[in-house]
Amino acid sequence: MRDLKQTGFNDRITTQQEAKKALLAKFKPKPAAPDPEFEKLAQKRAAEKEALRQQHELAKSEERREKAEKEAARMAAEREAEEAVDAEKRAARKERKAVSKEDQKAARDARYAARKARQR
């Protein structure tokens, strides 16, 4: 192949190196100009994030409150059931005692009557 441009070996090497540098320069990051809206957008995003966080916190506190109310209602119902069972047991015990006292009184009266009958 003929050399039409009449370049030497060194010229070709330097041209190749310059082309390689230019190709690599395309891929290097360029200094970016700061966006004037960047601060406003960042503040807007931060405000939205904070509002969302507050909304989640409010929802969580509402859930906790409802859960506490349900637990309190369950405990109250459980306590009422226990009190009802205790009252029923007390009533049964009082009834047994009353029957027992009546039986004791009847037995005592029978003994008294038997003693009076023997003395006559």
MITI-310163 format. One line per field, with one value per atom (N, C-alpha, C): residue number from 0; atom name; x, y, z. Coordinates in steps of 0.2 Angstrom, whole numbers, always signed. Layout:
// residues N
pos = (NUM;...)
site = (CA;...)
X = (X;...)
Y = (Y;...)
Z = (Z;...)
END
This chain:
// residues 120
pos = (0;0;0;1;1;1;2;2;2;3;3;3;4;4;4;5;5;5;6;6;6;7;7;7;8;8;8;9;9;9;10;10;10;11;11;11;12;12;12;13;13;13;14;14;14;15;15;15;16;16;16;17;17;17;18;18;18;19;19;19;20;20;20;21;21;21;22;22;22;23;23;23;24;24;24;25;25;25;26;26;26;27;27;27;28;28;28;29;29;29;30;30;30;31;31;31;32;32;32;33;33;33;34;34;34;35;35;35;36;36;36;37;37;37;38;38;38;39;39;39;40;40;40;41;41;41;42;42;42;43;43;43;44;44;44;45;45;45;46;46;46;47;47;47;48;48;48;49;49;49;50;50;50;51;51;51;52;52;52;53;53;53;54;54;54;55;55;55;56;56;56;57;57;57;58;58;58;59;59;59;60;60;60;61;61;61;62;62;62;63;63;63;64;64;64;65;65;65;66;66;66;67;67;67;68;68;68;69;69;69;70;70;70;71;71;71;72;72;72;73;73;73;74;74;74;75;75;75;76;76;76;77;77;77;78;78;78;79;79;79;80;80;80;81;81;81;82;82;82;83;83;83;84;84;84;85;85;85;86;86;86;87;87;87;88;88;88;89;89;89;90;90;90;91;91;91;92;92;92;93;93;93;94;94;94;95;95;95;96;96;96;97;97;97;98;98;98;99;99;99;100;100;100;101;101;101;102;102;102;103;103;103;104;104;104;105;105;105;106;106;106;107;107;107;108;108;108;109;109;109;110;110;110;111;111;111;112;112;112;113;113;113;114;114;114;115;115;115;116;116;116;117;117;117;118;118;118;119;119;119)
site = (N;CA;C;N;CA;C;N;CA;C;N;CA;C;N;CA;C;N;CA;C;N;CA;C;N;CA;C;N;CA;C;N;CA;C;N;CA;C;N;CA;C;N;CA;C;N;CA;C;N;CA;C;N;CA;C;N;CA;C;N;CA;C;N;CA;C;N;CA;C;N;CA;C;N;CA;C;N;CA;C;N;CA;C;N;CA;C;N;CA;C;N;CA;C;N;CA;C;N;CA;C;N;CA;C;N;CA;C;N;CA;C;N;CA;C;N;CA;C;N;CA;C;N;CA;C;N;CA;C;N;CA;C;N;CA;C;N;CA;C;N;CA;C;N;CA;C;N;CA;C;N;CA;C;N;CA;C;N;CA;C;N;CA;C;N;CA;C;N;CA;C;N;CA;C;N;CA;C;N;CA;C;N;CA;C;N;CA;C;N;CA;C;N;CA;C;N;CA;C;N;CA;C;N;CA;C;N;CA;C;N;CA;C;N;CA;C;N;CA;C;N;CA;C;N;CA;C;N;CA;C;N;CA;C;N;CA;C;N;CA;C;N;CA;C;N;CA;C;N;CA;C;N;CA;C;N;CA;C;N;CA;C;N;CA;C;N;CA;C;N;CA;C;N;CA;C;N;CA;C;N;CA;C;N;CA;C;N;CA;C;N;CA;C;N;CA;C;N;CA;C;N;CA;C;N;CA;C;N;CA;C;N;CA;C;N;CA;C;N;CA;C;N;CA;C;N;CA;C;N;CA;C;N;CA;C;N;CA;C;N;CA;C;N;CA;C;N;CA;C;N;CA;C;N;CA;C;N;CA;C;N;CA;C;N;CA;C;N;CA;C;N;CA;C;N;CA;C;N;CA;C;N;CA;C;N;CA;C;N;CA;C;N;CA;C;N;CA;C;N;CA;C;N;CA;C;N;CA;C;N;CA;C;N;CA;C;N;CA;C)
X = (+4;+0;+4;+2;+6;+5;+9;+8;+6;+0;-2;-1;-1;+0;+7;+11;+19;+20;+17;+18;+23;+27;+32;+29;+33;+31;+29;+33;+32;+26;+24;+18;+12;+12;+7;+6;+11;+11;+8;+10;+7;+0;-2;-9;-13;-11;-14;-15;-10;-10;-16;-16;-20;-28;-29;-35;-37;-33;-34;-36;-32;-34;-41;-42;-49;-54;-53;-58;-59;-54;-54;-58;-57;-59;-67;-70;-77;-80;-77;-79;-78;-74;-72;-78;-80;-85;-84;-89;-88;-90;-87;-90;-97;-101;-108;-110;-114;-116;-121;-121;-126;-133;-138;-145;-148;-150;-153;-159;-163;-169;-167;-161;-159;-161;-159;-161;-168;-172;-179;-182;-180;-182;-180;-174;-172;-176;-178;-182;-189;-192;-198;-198;-193;-193;-193;-189;-188;-195;-198;-205;-210;-210;-214;-212;-206;-204;-206;-205;-207;-215;-218;-226;-228;-224;-226;-224;-218;-216;-221;-224;-229;-235;-237;-243;-242;-237;-236;-236;-232;-232;-239;-243;-250;-254;-253;-257;-254;-248;-245;-248;-248;-251;-258;-262;-269;-270;-266;-266;-264;-259;-258;-263;-267;-272;-278;-280;-285;-283;-277;-275;-275;-273;-274;-281;-286;-293;-296;-294;-296;-294;-287;-284;-288;-289;-293;-300;-303;-310;-310;-305;-304;-303;-298;-297;-303;-307;-313;-318;-319;-323;-321;-315;-312;-313;-312;-312;-320;-324;-331;-334;-331;-332;-330;-324;-321;-325;-327;-331;-338;-341;-347;-346;-341;-340;-339;-335;-334;-340;-345;-351;-355;-355;-359;-356;-350;-347;-349;-349;-350;-358;-362;-369;-370;-367;-368;-365;-360;-357;-362;-365;-369;-375;-378;-383;-382;-376;-374;-373;-371;-370;-377;-382;-389;-392;-391;-394;-390;-384;-380;-383;-384;-386;-393;-397;-404;-404;-399;-399;-396;-391;-389;-394;-398;-403;-408;-410;-415;-412;-406;-403;-403;-401;-401;-408;-413;-420;-422;-420;-422;-419;-412;-409;-413;-414;-418;-424;-428;-435;-434;-429;-427;-426;-422;-420;-426;-430;-436;-441;-441;-446;-443;-437;-434;-435;-435;-436;-443;-448;-455;-457)
Y = (-6;+0;+6;+11;+17;+22;+25;+31;+37;+39;+45;+51;+51;+57;+58;+54;+55;+56;+51;+52;+46;+48;+43;+39;+34;+30;+33;+38;+42;+46;+49;+53;+48;+42;+38;+36;+35;+33;+38;+45;+50;+51;+50;+51;+46;+40;+34;+36;+38;+40;+46;+50;+56;+53;+49;+46;+42;+38;+34;+39;+44;+49;+52;+54;+57;+52;+46;+40;+39;+39;+39;+45;+51;+57;+57;+53;+53;+49;+45;+41;+44;+49;+52;+56;+56;+60;+67;+71;+78;+82;+87;+91;+94;+92;+94;+100;+104;+111;+109;+112;+111;+113;+109;+111;+116;+121;+126;+124;+119;+116;+111;+109;+103;+104;+109;+111;+111;+114;+114;+107;+103;+96;+92;+93;+89;+91;+97;+100;+97;+97;+94;+87;+83;+76;+75;+79;+78;+79;+84;+86;+80;+77;+72;+66;+65;+59;+60;+66;+67;+66;+69;+68;+61;+57;+50;+46;+48;+45;+47;+53;+55;+51;+50;+47;+39;+36;+29;+29;+34;+34;+35;+39;+40;+34;+30;+24;+19;+18;+14;+15;+22;+23;+22;+23;+21;+13;+9;+2;+0;+3;+2;+3;+9;+11;+6;+4;-1;-7;-9;-16;-15;-10;-9;-9;-6;-6;-13;-16;-23;-28;-27;-30;-29;-22;-20;-23;-23;-26;-33;-37;-44;-45;-41;-42;-41;-36;-34;-40;-42;-48;-54;-55;-61;-60;-54;-53;-53;-51;-52;-59;-63;-70;-73;-72;-74;-72;-66;-64;-67;-68;-72;-79;-82;-89;-89;-84;-84;-83;-78;-77;-83;-87;-93;-98;-98;-103;-101;-94;-92;-93;-92;-93;-101;-105;-112;-114;-111;-113;-110;-104;-102;-106;-109;-113;-120;-122;-129;-127;-122;-120;-119;-116;-116;-122;-127;-133;-137;-136;-140;-137;-131;-128;-131;-131;-133;-141;-145;-152;-152;-148;-148;-146;-141;-139;-144;-148;-153;-159;-160;-166;-164;-157;-155;-155;-153;-153;-160;-165;-172;-174;-173;-175;-172;-165;-162;-165;-167;-170;-177;-181;-187;-187;-182;-181;-180;-175;-173;-179;-183;-189;-194;-195;-200;-197;-191;-188;-189;-190;-190;-197)
Z = (+0;+0;+0;-4;-4;+1;+3;+8;+4;+4;+1;+4;+11;+15;+16;+15;+16;+23;+27;+35;+36;+42;+44;+50;+52;+58;+64;+66;+72;+71;+65;+64;+65;+63;+63;+71;+74;+81;+85;+84;+88;+86;+80;+78;+81;+82;+85;+92;+96;+103;+104;+100;+100;+100;+95;+94;+100;+102;+108;+114;+115;+121;+120;+114;+112;+113;+112;+113;+120;+124;+132;+135;+132;+135;+134;+129;+129;+135;+137;+143;+150;+150;+157;+159;+165;+167;+167;+164;+163;+170;+171;+177;+176;+180;+179;+182;+179;+182;+187;+192;+197;+195;+196;+194;+199;+196;+201;+205;+202;+205;+210;+210;+215;+222;+225;+232;+233;+228;+229;+229;+224;+223;+230;+232;+238;+244;+245;+250;+250;+243;+242;+244;+241;+243;+250;+254;+261;+265;+262;+265;+264;+258;+256;+261;+261;+265;+273;+275;+282;+283;+278;+279;+278;+274;+274;+280;+283;+290;+295;+295;+300;+299;+293;+291;+294;+293;+295;+303;+306;+313;+316;+313;+315;+314;+309;+307;+313;+314;+319;+326;+328;+334;+335;+329;+329;+330;+327;+327;+334;+337;+344;+349;+348;+352;+352;+345;+344;+348;+347;+350;+357;+360;+368;+370;+366;+368;+367;+362;+362;+367;+369;+375;+381;+382;+388;+389;+383;+383;+384;+381;+382;+390;+393;+400;+404;+402;+406;+406;+400;+399;+403;+402;+406;+414;+416;+423;+425;+421;+422;+423;+418;+418;+424;+426;+432;+438;+439;+444;+444;+438;+438;+441;+439;+441;+449;+451;+458;+462;+459;+463;+463;+457;+457;+462;+463;+468;+475;+476;+483;+484;+479;+480;+482;+478;+479;+486;+488;+495;+500;+499;+504;+505;+499;+499;+502;+501;+505;+512;+514;+521;+524;+521;+523;+524;+519;+520;+525;+526;+531;+538;+539;+545;+547;+542;+543;+545;+542;+544;+551;+552;+559;+564;+563;+567;+568;+562;+563;+567;+566;+570;+578;+579;+586;+589;+585;+588;+589;+585;+586;+592;+593;+599;+605;+605;+610;+612;+606;+607;+610;+608;+611;+618;+620;+627;+631;+628;+632;+633;+627;+627;+633;+633;+638;+645;+646;+653;+655;+651;+653;+655)
END
